[in-house]
C-alpha cells in the first residue's frame, strides 16, 4: 500500500519553537520511522493517524487523501482506518486505597 507524507507543523512551548518538516513516500507494506528522541517520530505518526493536525501539507494512504491543507481536507481520526499503538500503553492511572 502506498503512503505519501509531506507535512509541516510548528510547535511553540516556553519561548522555544520546533518546526517539524517531514516528506517521505513508500509502496512497502510496512513503514518504520526511526531517529533520536525528539526528532518528531511520534508527531509524524499522530498526524498520519489524525490525532494531530499539520499546519500545511498532504497525507495520502492508498488512494485516500487523509489531509490536504490546500484543498481543505482533514478526515477525522475515527474515519481514517489507521491503527496506532502507543509506546506508553497505560491510558489510565488506577489508584488503590492507601496508595
mmCIF file as gemmi writes it, N, C-alpha and C atoms, coordinates in Angstrom:
data_model
loop_
_atom_site.group_PDB
_atom_site.id
_atom_site.type_symbol
_atom_site.label_atom_id
_atom_site.label_alt_id
_atom_site.label_comp_id
_atom_site.label_asym_id
_atom_site.label_entity_id
_atom_site.label_seq_id
_atom_site.pdbx_PDB_ins_code
_atom_site.Cartn_x
_atom_site.Cartn_y
_atom_site.Cartn_z
_atom_site.occupancy
_atom_site.B_iso_or_equiv
_atom_site.pdbx_formal_charge
_atom_site.auth_seq_id
_atom_site.auth_asym_id
_atom_site.pdbx_PDB_model_num
ATOM 1 N N . UNK Axp A 1 ? 0.838 -1.174 0 1 0 ? 1 A 1
ATOM 2 C CA . UNK Axp A 1 ? 0 0 0 1 0 ? 1 A 1
ATOM 3 C C . UNK Axp A 1 ? 0.885 1.241 0 1 0 ? 1 A 1
ATOM 4 N N . UNK Axp A 2 ? 0.534 2.166 -0.795 1 0 ? 2 A 1
ATOM 5 C CA . UNK Axp A 2 ? 1.323 3.393 -0.898 1 0 ? 2 A 1
ATOM 6 C C . UNK Axp A 2 ? 0.98 4.367 0.227 1 0 ? 2 A 1
ATOM 7 N N . UNK Axp A 3 ? 2.014 5.03 0.73 1 0 ? 3 A 1
ATOM 8 C CA . UNK Axp A 3 ? 1.837 6.129 1.674 1 0 ? 3 A 1
ATOM 9 C C . UNK Axp A 3 ? 2.698 7.29 1.192 1 0 ? 3 A 1
ATOM 10 N N . UNK Axp A 4 ? 2.107 8.477 1.177 1 0 ? 4 A 1
ATOM 11 C CA . UNK Axp A 4 ? 2.843 9.688 0.82 1 0 ? 4 A 1
ATOM 12 C C . UNK Axp A 4 ? 2.568 10.74 1.884 1 0 ? 4 A 1
ATOM 13 N N . UNK Axp A 5 ? 3.619 11.239 2.487 1 0 ? 5 A 1
ATOM 14 C CA . UNK Axp A 5 ? 3.501 12.226 3.556 1 0 ? 5 A 1
ATOM 15 C C . UNK Axp A 5 ? 4.404 13.402 3.23 1 0 ? 5 A 1
ATOM 16 N N . UNK Axp A 6 ? 3.852 14.576 3.296 1 0 ? 6 A 1
ATOM 17 C CA . UNK Axp A 6 ? 4.617 15.817 3.155 1 0 ? 6 A 1
ATOM 18 C C . UNK Axp A 6 ? 3.924 16.839 4.039 1 0 ? 6 A 1
ATOM 19 N N . UNK Axp A 7 ? 4.451 17.028 5.254 1 0 ? 7 A 1
ATOM 20 C CA . UNK Axp A 7 ? 3.772 17.874 6.237 1 0 ? 7 A 1
ATOM 21 C C . UNK Axp A 7 ? 4.727 18.853 6.892 1 0 ? 7 A 1
ATOM 22 N N . UNK Axp A 8 ? 4.122 19.888 7.47 1 0 ? 8 A 1
ATOM 23 C CA . UNK Axp A 8 ? 4.861 20.894 8.243 1 0 ? 8 A 1
ATOM 24 C C . UNK Axp A 8 ? 3.999 21.261 9.444 1 0 ? 8 A 1
ATOM 25 N N . UNK Axp A 9 ? 4.626 21.312 10.624 1 0 ? 9 A 1
ATOM 26 C CA . UNK Axp A 9 ? 3.916 21.656 11.862 1 0 ? 9 A 1
ATOM 27 C C . UNK Axp A 9 ? 4.875 22.41 12.772 1 0 ? 9 A 1
ATOM 28 N N . UNK Axp A 10 ? 4.455 23.588 13.231 1 0 ? 10 A 1
ATOM 29 C CA . UNK Axp A 10 ? 5.273 24.374 14.149 1 0 ? 10 A 1
ATOM 30 C C . UNK Axp A 10 ? 4.687 24.265 15.552 1 0 ? 10 A 1
ATOM 31 N N . UNK Axp A 11 ? 5.546 23.971 16.507 1 0 ? 11 A 1
ATOM 32 C CA . UNK Axp A 11 ? 5.153 23.879 17.915 1 0 ? 11 A 1
ATOM 33 C C . UNK Axp A 11 ? 5.931 24.908 18.714 1 0 ? 11 A 1
ATOM 34 N N . UNK Axp A 12 ? 5.257 25.555 19.651 1 0 ? 12 A 1
ATOM 35 C CA . UNK Axp A 12 ? 5.897 26.552 20.495 1 0 ? 12 A 1
ATOM 36 C C . UNK Axp A 12 ? 5.597 26.213 21.946 1 0 ? 12 A 1
ATOM 37 N N . UNK Axp A 13 ? 6.637 26.201 22.771 1 0 ? 13 A 1
ATOM 38 C CA . UNK Axp A 13 ? 6.469 25.911 24.191 1 0 ? 13 A 1
ATOM 39 C C . UNK Axp A 13 ? 7.537 26.641 24.988 1 0 ? 13 A 1
ATOM 40 N N . UNK Axp A 14 ? 7.091 27.405 25.966 1 0 ? 14 A 1
ATOM 41 C CA . UNK Axp A 14 ? 8.012 28.131 26.865 1 0 ? 14 A 1
ATOM 42 C C . UNK Axp A 14 ? 9.051 28.947 26.106 1 0 ? 14 A 1
ATOM 43 N N . UNK Axp A 15 ? 8.609 29.651 25.089 1 0 ? 15 A 1
ATOM 44 C CA . UNK Axp A 15 ? 9.511 30.531 24.352 1 0 ? 15 A 1
ATOM 45 C C . UNK Axp A 15 ? 10.406 29.834 23.345 1 0 ? 15 A 1
ATOM 46 N N . UNK Axp A 16 ? 10.313 28.528 23.253 1 0 ? 16 A 1
ATOM 47 C CA . UNK Axp A 16 ? 11.109 27.776 22.281 1 0 ? 16 A 1
ATOM 48 C C . UNK Axp A 16 ? 10.183 27.267 21.188 1 0 ? 16 A 1
ATOM 49 N N . UNK Axp A 17 ? 10.715 27.125 19.992 1 0 ? 17 A 1
ATOM 50 C CA . UNK Axp A 17 ? 9.885 26.604 18.912 1 0 ? 17 A 1
ATOM 51 C C . UNK Axp A 17 ? 10.593 25.462 18.193 1 0 ? 17 A 1
ATOM 52 N N . UNK Axp A 18 ? 9.778 24.613 17.611 1 0 ? 18 A 1
ATOM 53 C CA . UNK Axp A 18 ? 10.252 23.455 16.864 1 0 ? 18 A 1
ATOM 54 C C . UNK Axp A 18 ? 9.375 23.35 15.634 1 0 ? 18 A 1
ATOM 55 N N . UNK Axp A 19 ? 9.979 23.237 14.472 1 0 ? 19 A 1
ATOM 56 C CA . UNK Axp A 19 ? 9.211 23.058 13.253 1 0 ? 19 A 1
ATOM 57 C C . UNK Axp A 19 ? 9.521 21.693 12.675 1 0 ? 19 A 1
ATOM 58 N N . UNK Axp A 20 ? 8.479 20.872 12.602 1 0 ? 20 A 1
ATOM 59 C CA . UNK Axp A 20 ? 8.6 19.552 12.018 1 0 ? 20 A 1
ATOM 60 C C . UNK Axp A 20 ? 8.319 19.666 10.527 1 0 ? 20 A 1
ATOM 61 N N . UNK Axp A 21 ? 9.235 19.184 9.725 1 0 ? 21 A 1
ATOM 62 C CA . UNK Axp A 21 ? 9.027 19.099 8.286 1 0 ? 21 A 1
ATOM 63 C C . UNK Axp A 21 ? 9.381 17.685 7.875 1 0 ? 21 A 1
ATOM 64 N N . UNK Axp A 22 ? 8.38 16.934 7.428 1 0 ? 22 A 1
ATOM 65 C CA . UNK Axp A 22 ? 8.586 15.545 7.026 1 0 ? 22 A 1
ATOM 66 C C . UNK Axp A 22 ? 8.055 15.351 5.619 1 0 ? 22 A 1
ATOM 67 N N . UNK Axp A 23 ? 8.82 14.617 4.843 1 0 ? 23 A 1
ATOM 68 C CA . UNK Axp A 23 ? 8.393 14.275 3.496 1 0 ? 23 A 1
ATOM 69 C C . UNK Axp A 23 ? 8.975 12.915 3.156 1 0 ? 23 A 1
ATOM 70 N N . UNK Axp A 24 ? 8.084 11.945 2.908 1 0 ? 24 A 1
ATOM 71 C CA . UNK Axp A 24 ? 8.531 10.619 2.507 1 0 ? 24 A 1
ATOM 72 C C . UNK Axp A 24 ? 7.392 9.905 1.799 1 0 ? 24 A 1
ATOM 73 N N . UNK Axp A 25 ? 7.742 8.885 1.064 1 0 ? 25 A 1
ATOM 74 C CA . UNK Axp A 25 ? 6.734 8.047 0.423 1 0 ? 25 A 1
ATOM 75 C C . UNK Axp A 25 ? 7.272 6.628 0.355 1 0 ? 25 A 1
ATOM 76 N N . UNK Axp A 26 ? 6.354 5.679 0.302 1 0 ? 26 A 1
ATOM 77 C CA . UNK Axp A 26 ? 6.733 4.28 0.237 1 0 ? 26 A 1
ATOM 78 C C . UNK Axp A 26 ? 5.587 3.482 -0.36 1 0 ? 26 A 1
ATOM 79 N N . UNK Axp A 27 ? 5.923 2.426 -1.044 1 0 ? 27 A 1
ATOM 80 C CA . UNK Axp A 27 ? 4.921 1.491 -1.546 1 0 ? 27 A 1
ATOM 81 C C . UNK Axp A 27 ? 5.041 0.145 -0.828 1 0 ? 27 A 1
ATOM 82 N N . UNK Axp A 28 ? 5.824 0.097 0.233 1 0 ? 28 A 1
ATOM 83 C CA . UNK Axp A 28 ? 6.009 -1.123 1.011 1 0 ? 28 A 1
ATOM 84 C C . UNK Axp A 28 ? 4.811 -1.363 1.928 1 0 ? 28 A 1
ATOM 85 N N . UNK Axp A 29 ? 4.656 -2.601 2.366 1 0 ? 29 A 1
ATOM 86 C CA . UNK Axp A 29 ? 3.55 -2.96 3.244 1 0 ? 29 A 1
ATOM 87 C C . UNK Axp A 29 ? 3.718 -2.344 4.644 1 0 ? 29 A 1
ATOM 88 N N . UNK Axp A 30 ? 4.969 -2.249 5.111 1 0 ? 30 A 1
ATOM 89 C CA . UNK Axp A 30 ? 5.256 -1.68 6.42 1 0 ? 30 A 1
ATOM 90 C C . UNK Axp A 30 ? 6.235 -0.523 6.265 1 0 ? 30 A 1
ATOM 91 N N . UNK Axp A 31 ? 6.037 0.503 7.075 1 0 ? 31 A 1
ATOM 92 C CA . UNK Axp A 31 ? 6.937 1.654 7.097 1 0 ? 31 A 1
ATOM 93 C C . UNK Axp A 31 ? 7.387 1.845 8.541 1 0 ? 31 A 1
ATOM 94 N N . UNK Axp A 32 ? 8.675 2.019 8.732 1 0 ? 32 A 1
ATOM 95 C CA . UNK Axp A 32 ? 9.233 2.215 10.065 1 0 ? 32 A 1
ATOM 96 C C . UNK Axp A 32 ? 9.862 3.591 10.141 1 0 ? 32 A 1
ATOM 97 N N . UNK Axp A 33 ? 9.497 4.347 11.158 1 0 ? 33 A 1
ATOM 98 C CA . UNK Axp A 33 ? 10.119 5.638 11.416 1 0 ? 33 A 1
ATOM 99 C C . UNK Axp A 33 ? 11.09 5.458 12.566 1 0 ? 33 A 1
ATOM 100 N N . UNK Axp A 34 ? 12.318 5.887 12.384 1 0 ? 34 A 1
ATOM 101 C CA . UNK Axp A 34 ? 13.276 5.79 13.466 1 0 ? 34 A 1
ATOM 102 C C . UNK Axp A 34 ? 14.141 7.037 13.494 1 0 ? 34 A 1
ATOM 103 N N . UNK Axp A 35 ? 14.673 7.338 14.661 1 0 ? 35 A 1
ATOM 104 C CA . UNK Axp A 35 ? 15.52 8.506 14.831 1 0 ? 35 A 1
ATOM 105 C C . UNK Axp A 35 ? 15.678 8.79 16.305 1 0 ? 35 A 1
ATOM 106 N N . UNK Axp A 36 ? 16.478 9.798 16.632 1 0 ? 36 A 1
ATOM 107 C CA . UNK Axp A 36 ? 16.726 10.112 18.034 1 0 ? 36 A 1
ATOM 108 C C . UNK Axp A 36 ? 15.494 10.699 18.717 1 0 ? 36 A 1
ATOM 109 N N . UNK Axp A 37 ? 15.519 10.666 20.02 1 0 ? 37 A 1
ATOM 110 C CA . UNK Axp A 37 ? 14.45 11.231 20.82 1 0 ? 37 A 1
ATOM 111 C C . UNK Axp A 37 ? 14.263 12.704 20.469 1 0 ? 37 A 1
ATOM 112 N N . UNK Axp A 38 ? 13.011 13.093 20.277 1 0 ? 38 A 1
ATOM 113 C CA . UNK Axp A 38 ? 12.717 14.49 19.975 1 0 ? 38 A 1
ATOM 114 C C . UNK Axp A 38 ? 12.784 14.85 18.507 1 0 ? 38 A 1
ATOM 115 N N . UNK Axp A 39 ? 12.967 13.868 17.636 1 0 ? 39 A 1
ATOM 116 C CA . UNK Axp A 39 ? 13.116 14.166 16.207 1 0 ? 39 A 1
ATOM 117 C C . UNK Axp A 39 ? 11.793 14.267 15.455 1 0 ? 39 A 1
ATOM 118 N N . UNK Axp A 40 ? 10.669 13.97 16.13 1 0 ? 40 A 1
ATOM 119 C CA . UNK Axp A 40 ? 9.363 14.14 15.513 1 0 ? 40 A 1
ATOM 120 C C . UNK Axp A 40 ? 8.677 12.877 15.033 1 0 ? 40 A 1
ATOM 121 N N . UNK Axp A 41 ? 9.17 11.72 15.451 1 0 ? 41 A 1
ATOM 122 C CA . UNK Axp A 41 ? 8.553 10.452 15.022 1 0 ? 41 A 1
ATOM 123 C C . UNK Axp A 41 ? 7.109 10.354 15.493 1 0 ? 41 A 1
ATOM 124 N N . UNK Axp A 42 ? 6.875 10.595 16.765 1 0 ? 42 A 1
ATOM 125 C CA . UNK Axp A 42 ? 5.535 10.481 17.324 1 0 ? 42 A 1
ATOM 126 C C . UNK Axp A 42 ? 4.602 11.52 16.72 1 0 ? 42 A 1
ATOM 127 N N . UNK Axp A 43 ? 5.064 12.731 16.559 1 0 ? 43 A 1
ATOM 128 C CA . UNK Axp A 43 ? 4.247 13.777 15.95 1 0 ? 43 A 1
ATOM 129 C C . UNK Axp A 43 ? 3.86 13.414 14.52 1 0 ? 43 A 1
ATOM 130 N N . UNK Axp A 44 ? 4.783 12.809 13.783 1 0 ? 44 A 1
ATOM 131 C CA . UNK Axp A 44 ? 4.501 12.378 12.412 1 0 ? 44 A 1
ATOM 132 C C . UNK Axp A 44 ? 3.423 11.301 12.397 1 0 ? 44 A 1
ATOM 133 N N . UNK Axp A 45 ? 3.549 10.301 13.27 1 0 ? 45 A 1
ATOM 134 C CA . UNK Axp A 45 ? 2.571 9.215 13.327 1 0 ? 45 A 1
ATOM 135 C C . UNK Axp A 45 ? 1.211 9.752 13.772 1 0 ? 45 A 1
ATOM 136 N N . UNK Axp A 46 ? 1.203 10.671 14.733 1 0 ? 46 A 1
ATOM 137 C CA . UNK Axp A 46 ? -0.056 11.268 15.173 1 0 ? 46 A 1
ATOM 138 C C . UNK Axp A 46 ? -0.73 12.038 14.035 1 0 ? 46 A 1
ATOM 139 N N . UNK Axp A 47 ? 0.056 12.709 13.216 1 0 ? 47 A 1
ATOM 140 C CA . UNK Axp A 47 ? -0.507 13.435 12.072 1 0 ? 47 A 1
ATOM 141 C C . UNK Axp A 47 ? -1.113 12.464 11.058 1 0 ? 47 A 1
ATOM 142 N N . UNK Axp A 48 ? -0.435 11.363 10.793 1 0 ? 48 A 1
ATOM 143 C CA . UNK Axp A 48 ? -0.959 10.359 9.858 1 0 ? 48 A 1
ATOM 144 C C . UNK Axp A 48 ? -2.258 9.765 10.395 1 0 ? 48 A 1
ATOM 145 N N . UNK Axp A 49 ? -2.296 9.489 11.693 1 0 ? 49 A 1
ATOM 146 C CA . UNK Axp A 49 ? -3.48 8.891 12.312 1 0 ? 49 A 1
ATOM 147 C C . UNK Axp A 49 ? -4.622 9.891 12.484 1 0 ? 49 A 1
ATOM 148 N N . UNK Axp A 50 ? -4.334 11.177 12.356 1 0 ? 50 A 1
ATOM 149 C CA . UNK Axp A 50 ? -5.373 12.193 12.51 1 0 ? 50 A 1
ATOM 150 C C . UNK Axp A 50 ? -5.511 12.723 13.919 1 0 ? 50 A 1
ATOM 151 N N . UNK Axp A 51 ? -4.567 12.409 14.782 1 0 ? 51 A 1
ATOM 152 C CA . UNK Axp A 51 ? -4.602 12.888 16.166 1 0 ? 51 A 1
ATOM 153 C C . UNK Axp A 51 ? -3.93 14.248 16.325 1 0 ? 51 A 1
ATOM 154 N N . UNK Axp A 52 ? -3.196 14.674 15.33 1 0 ? 52 A 1
ATOM 155 C CA . UNK Axp A 52 ? -2.505 15.967 15.319 1 0 ? 52 A 1
ATOM 156 C C . UNK Axp A 52 ? -2.686 16.557 13.928 1 0 ? 52 A 1
ATOM 157 N N . UNK Axp A 53 ? -3.083 17.82 13.842 1 0 ? 53 A 1
ATOM 158 C CA . UNK Axp A 53 ? -3.303 18.456 12.542 1 0 ? 53 A 1
ATOM 159 C C . UNK Axp A 53 ? -2.06 19.232 12.123 1 0 ? 53 A 1
ATOM 160 N N . UNK Axp A 54 ? -1.472 18.886 10.984 1 0 ? 54 A 1
ATOM 161 C CA . UNK Axp A 54 ? -0.337 19.659 10.48 1 0 ? 54 A 1
ATOM 162 C C . UNK Axp A 54 ? -0.772 21.077 10.114 1 0 ? 54 A 1
ATOM 163 N N . UNK Axp A 55 ? 0.168 22.001 10.081 1 0 ? 55 A 1
ATOM 164 C CA . UNK Axp A 55 ? -0.126 23.361 9.634 1 0 ? 55 A 1
ATOM 165 C C . UNK Axp A 55 ? -0.325 23.397 8.123 1 0 ? 55 A 1
ATOM 166 N N . UNK Axp A 56 ? 0.435 22.57 7.434 1 0 ? 56 A 1
ATOM 167 C CA . UNK Axp A 56 ? 0.317 22.513 5.981 1 0 ? 56 A 1
ATOM 168 C C . UNK Axp A 56 ? 0.813 21.166 5.486 1 0 ? 56 A 1
ATOM 169 N N . UNK Axp A 57 ? 0.466 20.846 4.236 1 0 ? 57 A 1
ATOM 170 C CA . UNK Axp A 57 ? 0.97 19.627 3.628 1 0 ? 57 A 1
ATOM 171 C C . UNK Axp A 57 ? -0.123 18.711 3.136 1 0 ? 57 A 1
ATOM 172 N N . UNK Axp A 58 ? 0.271 17.448 2.96 1 0 ? 58 A 1
ATOM 173 C CA . UNK Axp A 58 ? -0.623 16.45 2.374 1 0 ? 58 A 1
ATOM 174 C C . UNK Axp A 58 ? -0.248 15.067 2.901 1 0 ? 58 A 1
ATOM 175 N N . UNK Axp A 59 ? -1.271 14.25 3.217 1 0 ? 59 A 1
ATOM 176 C CA . UNK Axp A 59 ? -1.083 12.868 3.653 1 0 ? 59 A 1
ATOM 177 C C . UNK Axp A 59 ? -2.009 11.996 2.818 1 0 ? 59 A 1
ATOM 178 N N . UNK Axp A 60 ? -1.426 11.023 2.118 1 0 ? 60 A 1
ATOM 179 C CA . UNK Axp A 60 ? -2.194 10.102 1.293 1 0 ? 60 A 1
ATOM 180 C C . UNK Axp A 60 ? -1.817 8.68 1.686 1 0 ? 60 A 1
ATOM 181 N N . UNK Axp A 61 ? -2.814 7.846 1.968 1 0 ? 61 A 1
ATOM 182 C CA . UNK Axp A 61 ? -2.598 6.437 2.28 1 0 ? 61 A 1
ATOM 183 C C . UNK Axp A 61 ? -3.46 5.631 1.31 1 0 ? 61 A 1
ATOM 184 N N . UNK Axp A 62 ? -2.797 4.785 0.528 1 0 ? 62 A 1
ATOM 185 C CA . UNK Axp A 62 ? -3.512 4.067 -0.521 1 0 ? 62 A 1
ATOM 186 C C . UNK Axp A 62 ? -3.982 5.08 -1.551 1 0 ? 62 A 1
ATOM 187 N N . UNK Axp A 63 ? -5.242 5.05 -1.855 1 0 ? 63 A 1
ATOM 188 C CA . UNK Axp A 63 ? -5.783 6.029 -2.793 1 0 ? 63 A 1
ATOM 189 C C . UNK Axp A 63 ? -6.633 7.079 -2.083 1 0 ? 63 A 1
ATOM 190 N N . UNK Axp A 64 ? -6.501 7.155 -0.737 1 0 ? 64 A 1
ATOM 191 C CA . UNK Axp A 64 ? -7.291 8.102 0.051 1 0 ? 64 A 1
ATOM 192 C C . UNK Axp A 64 ? -6.454 9.285 0.507 1 0 ? 64 A 1
ATOM 193 N N . UNK Axp A 65 ? -6.933 10.471 0.22 1 0 ? 65 A 1
ATOM 194 C CA . UNK Axp A 65 ? -6.305 11.684 0.743 1 0 ? 65 A 1
ATOM 195 C C . UNK Axp A 65 ? -6.87 11.9 2.141 1 0 ? 65 A 1
ATOM 196 N N . UNK Axp A 66 ? -5.998 11.803 3.15 1 0 ? 66 A 1
ATOM 197 C CA . UNK Axp A 66 ? -6.438 11.96 4.532 1 0 ? 66 A 1
ATOM 198 C C . UNK Axp A 66 ? -6.321 13.401 5.001 1 0 ? 66 A 1
ATOM 199 N N . UNK Axp A 67 ? -5.334 14.108 4.451 1 0 ? 67 A 1
ATOM 200 C CA . UNK Axp A 67 ? -5.123 15.506 4.813 1 0 ? 67 A 1
ATOM 201 C C . UNK Axp A 67 ? -4.542 16.238 3.621 1 0 ? 67 A 1
ATOM 202 N N . UNK Axp A 68 ? -5.074 17.404 3.336 1 0 ? 68 A 1
ATOM 203 C CA . UNK Axp A 68 ? -4.53 18.267 2.289 1 0 ? 68 A 1
ATOM 204 C C . UNK Axp A 68 ? -4.889 19.692 2.66 1 0 ? 68 A 1
ATOM 205 N N . UNK Axp A 69 ? -3.895 20.466 3.071 1 0 ? 69 A 1
ATOM 206 C CA . UNK Axp A 69 ? -4.163 21.829 3.533 1 0 ? 69 A 1
ATOM 207 C C . UNK Axp A 69 ? -4.64 22.736 2.405 1 0 ? 69 A 1
ATOM 208 N N . UNK Axp A 70 ? -4.16 22.534 1.195 1 0 ? 70 A 1
ATOM 209 C CA . UNK Axp A 70 ? -4.572 23.38 0.075 1 0 ? 70 A 1
ATOM 210 C C . UNK Axp A 70 ? -6.018 23.139 -0.331 1 0 ? 70 A 1
ATOM 211 N N . UNK Axp A 71 ? -6.475 21.884 -0.271 1 0 ? 71 A 1
ATOM 212 C CA . UNK Axp A 71 ? -7.85 21.552 -0.641 1 0 ? 71 A 1
ATOM 213 C C . UNK Axp A 71 ? -8.786 21.489 0.564 1 0 ? 71 A 1
ATOM 214 N N . UNK Axp A 72 ? -8.284 21.889 1.734 1 0 ? 72 A 1
ATOM 215 C CA . UNK Axp A 72 ? -9.06 21.919 2.97 1 0 ? 72 A 1
ATOM 216 C C . UNK Axp A 72 ? -9.669 20.549 3.306 1 0 ? 72 A 1
ATOM 217 N N . UNK Axp A 73 ? -8.85 19.494 3.185 1 0 ? 73 A 1
ATOM 218 C CA . UNK Axp A 73 ? -9.269 18.133 3.519 1 0 ? 73 A 1
ATOM 219 C C . UNK Axp A 73 ? -8.593 17.726 4.823 1 0 ? 73 A 1
ATOM 220 N N . UNK Axp A 74 ? -9.377 17.266 5.77 1 0 ? 74 A 1
ATOM 221 C CA . UNK Axp A 74 ? -8.839 16.741 7.028 1 0 ? 74 A 1
ATOM 222 C C . UNK Axp A 74 ? -9.825 15.692 7.549 1 0 ? 74 A 1
ATOM 223 N N . UNK Axp A 75 ? -9.643 14.454 7.106 1 0 ? 75 A 1
ATOM 224 C CA . UNK Axp A 75 ? -10.516 13.359 7.512 1 0 ? 75 A 1
ATOM 225 C C . UNK Axp A 75 ? -10.328 13.113 9.014 1 0 ? 75 A 1
ATOM 226 N N . UNK Axp A 76 ? -11.416 13.07 9.794 1 0 ? 76 A 1
ATOM 227 C CA . UNK Axp A 76 ? -11.283 12.82 11.238 1 0 ? 76 A 1
ATOM 228 C C . UNK Axp A 76 ? -10.614 11.472 11.516 1 0 ? 76 A 1
ATOM 229 N N . UNK Axp A 77 ? -9.924 11.391 12.629 1 0 ? 77 A 1
ATOM 230 C CA . UNK Axp A 77 ? -9.193 10.172 13.009 1 0 ? 77 A 1
ATOM 231 C C . UNK Axp A 77 ? -10.093 8.945 12.988 1 0 ? 77 A 1
ATOM 232 N N . UNK Axp A 78 ? -11.311 9.079 13.448 1 0 ? 78 A 1
ATOM 233 C CA . UNK Axp A 78 ? -12.229 7.928 13.532 1 0 ? 78 A 1
ATOM 234 C C . UNK Axp A 78 ? -12.632 7.386 12.164 1 0 ? 78 A 1
ATOM 235 N N . UNK Axp A 79 ? -12.401 8.157 11.105 1 0 ? 79 A 1
ATOM 236 C CA . UNK Axp A 79 ? -12.756 7.722 9.754 1 0 ? 79 A 1
ATOM 237 C C . UNK Axp A 79 ? -11.539 7.377 8.895 1 0 ? 79 A 1
ATOM 238 N N . UNK Axp A 80 ? -10.344 7.43 9.471 1 0 ? 80 A 1
ATOM 239 C CA . UNK Axp A 80 ? -9.125 7.174 8.692 1 0 ? 80 A 1
ATOM 240 C C . UNK Axp A 80 ? -8.78 5.697 8.57 1 0 ? 80 A 1
ATOM 241 N N . UNK Axp A 81 ? -9.257 4.861 9.459 1 0 ? 81 A 1
ATOM 242 C CA . UNK Axp A 81 ? -8.915 3.429 9.454 1 0 ? 81 A 1
ATOM 243 C C . UNK Axp A 81 ? -7.413 3.207 9.575 1 0 ? 81 A 1
ATOM 244 N N . UNK Axp A 82 ? -6.792 3.973 10.451 1 0 ? 82 A 1
ATOM 245 C CA . UNK Axp A 82 ? -5.353 3.875 10.706 1 0 ? 82 A 1
ATOM 246 C C . UNK Axp A 82 ? -5.165 3.355 12.129 1 0 ? 82 A 1
ATOM 247 N N . UNK Axp A 83 ? -4.414 2.276 12.287 1 0 ? 83 A 1
ATOM 248 C CA . UNK Axp A 83 ? -4.108 1.747 13.613 1 0 ? 83 A 1
ATOM 249 C C . UNK Axp A 83 ? -2.862 2.406 14.172 1 0 ? 83 A 1
ATOM 250 N N . UNK Axp A 84 ? -2.844 2.599 15.468 1 0 ? 84 A 1
ATOM 251 C CA . UNK Axp A 84 ? -1.722 3.277 16.112 1 0 ? 84 A 1
ATOM 252 C C . UNK Axp A 84 ? -1.533 2.655 17.487 1 0 ? 84 A 1
ATOM 253 N N . UNK Axp A 85 ? -0.371 2.096 17.756 1 0 ? 85 A 1
ATOM 254 C CA . UNK Axp A 85 ? -0.065 1.514 19.056 1 0 ? 85 A 1
ATOM 255 C C . UNK Axp A 85 ? 0.856 2.484 19.781 1 0 ? 85 A 1
ATOM 256 N N . UNK Axp A 86 ? 0.377 3.012 20.915 1 0 ? 86 A 1
ATOM 257 C CA . UNK Axp A 86 ? 1.161 3.963 21.683 1 0 ? 86 A 1
ATOM 258 C C . UNK Axp A 86 ? 2.365 3.29 22.325 1 0 ? 86 A 1
ATOM 259 N N . UNK Axp A 87 ? 3.451 4.014 22.443 1 0 ? 87 A 1
ATOM 260 C CA . UNK Axp A 87 ? 4.638 3.48 23.099 1 0 ? 87 A 1
ATOM 261 C C . UNK Axp A 87 ? 4.35 3.234 24.576 1 0 ? 87 A 1
ATOM 262 N N . UNK Axp A 88 ? 3.708 4.204 25.231 1 0 ? 88 A 1
ATOM 263 C CA . UNK Axp A 88 ? 3.295 4.058 26.628 1 0 ? 88 A 1
ATOM 264 C C . UNK Axp A 88 ? 1.82 3.721 26.603 1 0 ? 88 A 1
ATOM 265 N N . UNK Axp A 89 ? 1.495 2.477 26.88 1 0 ? 89 A 1
ATOM 266 C CA . UNK Axp A 89 ? 0.141 1.994 26.69 1 0 ? 89 A 1
ATOM 267 C C . UNK Axp A 89 ? -0.744 2.102 27.921 1 0 ? 89 A 1
ATOM 268 N N . UNK Axp A 90 ? -0.249 2.628 29.036 1 0 ? 90 A 1
ATOM 269 C CA . UNK Axp A 90 ? -1.078 2.798 30.225 1 0 ? 90 A 1
ATOM 270 C C . UNK Axp A 90 ? -1.913 4.058 30.056 1 0 ? 90 A 1
ATOM 271 N N . UNK Axp A 91 ? -3.195 3.888 29.741 1 0 ? 91 A 1
ATOM 272 C CA . UNK Axp A 91 ? -4.048 5.035 29.467 1 0 ? 91 A 1
ATOM 273 C C . UNK Axp A 91 ? -4.633 5.651 30.727 1 0 ? 91 A 1
ATOM 274 N N . UNK Axp A 92 ? -4.831 4.833 31.764 1 0 ? 92 A 1
ATOM 275 C CA . UNK Axp A 92 ? -5.441 5.326 32.98 1 0 ? 92 A 1
ATOM 276 C C . UNK Axp A 92 ? -4.586 4.921 34.177 1 0 ? 92 A 1
ATOM 277 N N . UNK Axp A 93 ? -4.441 5.85 35.104 1 0 ? 93 A 1
ATOM 278 C CA . UNK Axp A 93 ? -3.733 5.553 36.344 1 0 ? 93 A 1
ATOM 279 C C . UNK Axp A 93 ? -4.781 5.122 37.357 1 0 ? 93 A 1
ATOM 280 N N . UNK Axp A 94 ? -4.587 3.933 37.894 1 0 ? 94 A 1
ATOM 281 C CA . UNK Axp A 94 ? -5.539 3.411 38.854 1 0 ? 94 A 1
ATOM 282 C C . UNK Axp A 94 ? -4.95 3.524 40.25 1 0 ? 94 A 1
ATOM 283 N N . UNK Axp A 95 ? -5.604 4.295 41.083 1 0 ? 95 A 1
ATOM 284 C CA . UNK Axp A 95 ? -5.152 4.443 42.459 1 0 ? 95 A 1
ATOM 285 C C . UNK Axp A 95 ? -5.944 3.509 43.344 1 0 ? 95 A 1
ATOM 286 N N . UNK Axp A 96 ? -5.251 2.868 44.251 1 0 ? 96 A 1
ATOM 287 C CA . UNK Axp A 96 ? -5.912 1.986 45.206 1 0 ? 96 A 1
ATOM 288 C C . UNK Axp A 96 ? -5.962 2.671 46.555 1 0 ? 96 A 1
ATOM 289 N N . UNK Axp A 97 ? -6.795 2.183 47.45 1 0 ? 97 A 1
ATOM 290 C CA . UNK Axp A 97 ? -6.884 2.766 48.803 1 0 ? 97 A 1
ATOM 291 C C . UNK Axp A 97 ? -5.506 2.707 49.464 1 0 ? 97 A 1
ATOM 292 N N . UNK Axp A 98 ? -5.134 3.817 50.048 1 0 ? 98 A 1
ATOM 293 C CA . UNK Axp A 98 ? -3.886 3.876 50.778 1 0 ? 98 A 1
ATOM 294 C C . UNK Axp A 98 ? -2.674 4.019 49.857 1 0 ? 98 A 1
ATOM 295 N N . UNK Axp A 99 ? -2.874 4.238 48.579 1 0 ? 99 A 1
ATOM 296 C CA . UNK Axp A 99 ? -1.726 4.319 47.699 1 0 ? 99 A 1
ATOM 297 C C . UNK Axp A 99 ? -1.897 5.361 46.725 1 0 ? 99 A 1
